[in-house]
Amino acid sequence: MMYPYMKFEDETEVTFSQIINKDGVDTVEVHFERPTDNGFDSARCELPSYKWIIREGYSEEEIKKFTEFLEHNAHLFFKYAKEGGIKIA
């Protein structure tokens, strides 16, 4: 299950997974996806390791910005993943 988080000005949508237990460690996967003329640019990072699982179409500079974004929001991804997504009235 992937939950919506936000959309950037360049149309990149950010979604995140439920809590996934990998070898006794709770993880959350955060996915970045932007439409292109030929499909989508995609990047996926696993928290808390900050390991990039998928990196297709985004520049190194964009990945660096995403990493900084994740560092500032990781606690929220875990909080909302435990709650089953963001609850909006």
C-alpha positions as CSV (number, residue, x, y, z in Angstrom):
1,M,0.0,0.0,0.0
2,M,1.3,3.4,-1.0
3,Y,0.0,6.6,0.6
4,P,0.1,10.1,-1.0
5,Y,2.3,12.7,0.7
6,M,2.7,15.8,-1.6
7,K,3.4,17.1,-5.1
8,F,6.3,19.4,-6.0
9,E,6.1,22.2,-8.5
10,D,7.7,20.1,-11.3
11,E,4.8,17.6,-10.9
12,T,6.9,15.1,-8.9
13,E,4.5,13.2,-6.7
14,V,5.7,11.8,-3.4
15,T,4.1,8.7,-1.9
16,F,5.2,6.4,0.9
17,S,4.6,2.8,1.9
18,Q,3.2,1.3,5.1
19,I,5.8,0.0,7.6
20,I,7.7,-2.9,6.1
21,N,9.7,-5.1,8.5
22,K,13.0,-6.2,6.8
23,D,15.2,-8.4,8.9
24,G,13.8,-7.0,12.2
25,V,14.1,-3.4,11.1
26,D,11.0,-1.2,10.4
27,T,11.4,0.5,7.0
28,V,9.4,2.9,4.9
29,E,9.8,3.2,1.1
30,V,9.4,6.7,-0.3
31,H,8.6,7.0,-4.0
32,F,9.1,10.0,-6.2
33,E,7.4,10.0,-9.7
34,R,7.2,12.7,-12.4
35,P,5.3,12.4,-15.7
36,T,7.4,12.8,-18.9
37,D,6.6,12.7,-22.6
38,N,7.6,9.0,-22.6
39,G,6.3,7.8,-19.3
40,F,7.7,8.6,-15.8
41,D,10.8,9.5,-14.0
42,S,11.0,7.4,-10.9
43,A,13.1,7.2,-7.7
44,R,12.5,5.2,-4.6
45,C,14.4,5.4,-1.3
46,E,14.3,3.1,1.7
47,L,14.2,4.7,5.1
48,P,15.9,4.7,7.6
49,S,19.0,3.6,5.6
50,Y,18.5,6.2,2.8
51,K,19.3,3.6,0.3
52,W,18.1,4.5,-3.2
53,I,16.4,1.4,-4.7
54,I,15.3,3.0,-8.0
55,R,16.8,6.0,-9.8
56,E,15.5,6.5,-13.3
57,G,15.3,9.9,-15.0
58,Y,16.2,12.2,-12.1
59,S,19.6,14.0,-12.1
60,E,22.2,13.7,-9.3
61,E,21.3,17.2,-8.2
62,E,17.6,16.2,-7.9
63,I,18.5,13.0,-5.9
64,K,20.6,15.2,-3.5
65,K,17.6,17.5,-3.0
66,F,15.3,14.5,-2.4
67,T,17.8,13.1,0.1
68,E,17.7,16.4,2.0
69,F,13.9,16.4,1.8
70,L,13.9,12.9,3.3
71,E,16.2,13.8,6.1
72,H,13.8,16.6,7.1
73,N,10.7,14.5,6.7
74,A,11.7,10.9,7.7
75,H,10.1,11.1,11.1
76,L,6.8,12.1,9.5
77,F,6.9,9.2,7.0
78,F,7.3,6.8,9.9
79,K,4.5,8.5,11.9
80,Y,2.0,8.5,9.0
81,A,3.0,5.0,7.9
82,K,2.1,3.7,11.3
83,E,-1.2,5.5,11.2
84,G,-2.1,4.2,7.8
85,G,-1.5,7.4,5.9
86,I,-2.3,11.1,6.5
87,K,-5.7,11.7,7.9
88,I,-7.3,14.7,6.1
89,A,-10.8,15.8,7.0
